[in-house]
Amino acid sequence: MKKKKIASAIGYKQGDPAPKLLASGRGKDAERIVAIAQEAGVEVVEDTALAVLLDESAKPGDFIPPWCWEAAAKILAFVLKDQSRDY
């Protein structure tokens, strides 16, 4: 049986206490999240475990829970480092 795709989008604004969950979904919703990110030139990082945790523990607009901070920080650092090369 093929597993359903899962995706979450996170973002961070300076001054916020933690990153926020911007979007989360499974199946067609996950595919749409990834497509929107790619169309916008946003780096897509595959981390199924984090996507599942976020999908199960937060709603879009919520700050991500503390137990996800370390994984989210690593992804955001990777994305920001990659973006800084473009300038």
C-alpha positions in Angstrom: 0.0 0.0 0.0 1.4 3.4 -1.0 1.7 5.9 1.8 -0.1 9.2 1.5 2.2 12.2 1.0 2.3 14.7 3.9 3.7 18.2 3.9 3.9 21.1 6.3 5.1 24.7 5.7 6.7 26.7 8.5 7.9 30.2 8.8 9.6 32.5 11.3 9.3 36.2 11.8 12.1 37.9 13.8 10.7 38.7 17.2 8.2 35.8 17.3 8.8 33.4 20.2 8.8 30.4 17.8 8.2 29.5 14.2 4.6 29.2 13.0 2.9 26.4 11.1 1.8 28.1 7.9 0.1 25.1 6.3 -0.2 21.3 6.7 -1.9 18.6 4.8 -1.9 15.1 3.4 -2.5 13.6 0.0 -3.6 16.2 -2.6 -3.3 19.0 0.0 0.4 18.0 0.6 1.0 18.0 -3.1 -0.5 21.5 -3.4 1.7 22.8 -0.5 4.8 21.5 -2.2 3.8 22.9 -5.6 3.0 26.3 -4.2 6.4 26.4 -2.4 8.3 25.3 -5.6 6.4 27.9 -7.7 7.4 30.6 -5.2 11.0 29.5 -5.2 10.9 28.3 -1.6 13.3 25.6 -0.6 11.5 22.3 0.0 13.2 20.1 2.7 12.0 16.5 3.1 11.5 15.6 6.8 8.5 13.2 7.1 8.9 12.8 10.9 8.6 16.6 11.5 5.7 16.9 9.0 3.8 14.2 10.9 4.5 15.8 14.3 3.4 19.2 13.1 0.3 17.8 11.4 -0.8 16.0 14.6 0.1 18.7 17.1 -0.6 22.1 15.6 -3.0 23.9 13.3 -2.0 26.5 10.7 -1.4 29.8 12.4 -0.2 28.2 15.6 3.3 28.5 16.9 5.0 25.1 16.5 5.3 23.1 19.8 8.6 23.2 21.7 9.4 19.6 20.9 9.6 20.5 17.2 11.9 23.5 17.7 15.2 21.8 17.2 14.2 20.1 13.9 12.5 23.3 12.7 15.6 25.3 13.5 17.8 23.0 11.5 15.5 23.3 8.5 15.1 27.1 8.7 18.9 27.5 9.1 19.5 25.3 6.0 16.9 27.3 4.0 18.2 30.7 5.1 21.8 29.7 4.4 20.8 28.5 0.9 18.8 31.7 0.3 21.8 33.9 1.3 23.8 32.4 -1.6 21.4 33.9 -4.1 22.2 37.5 -3.0 
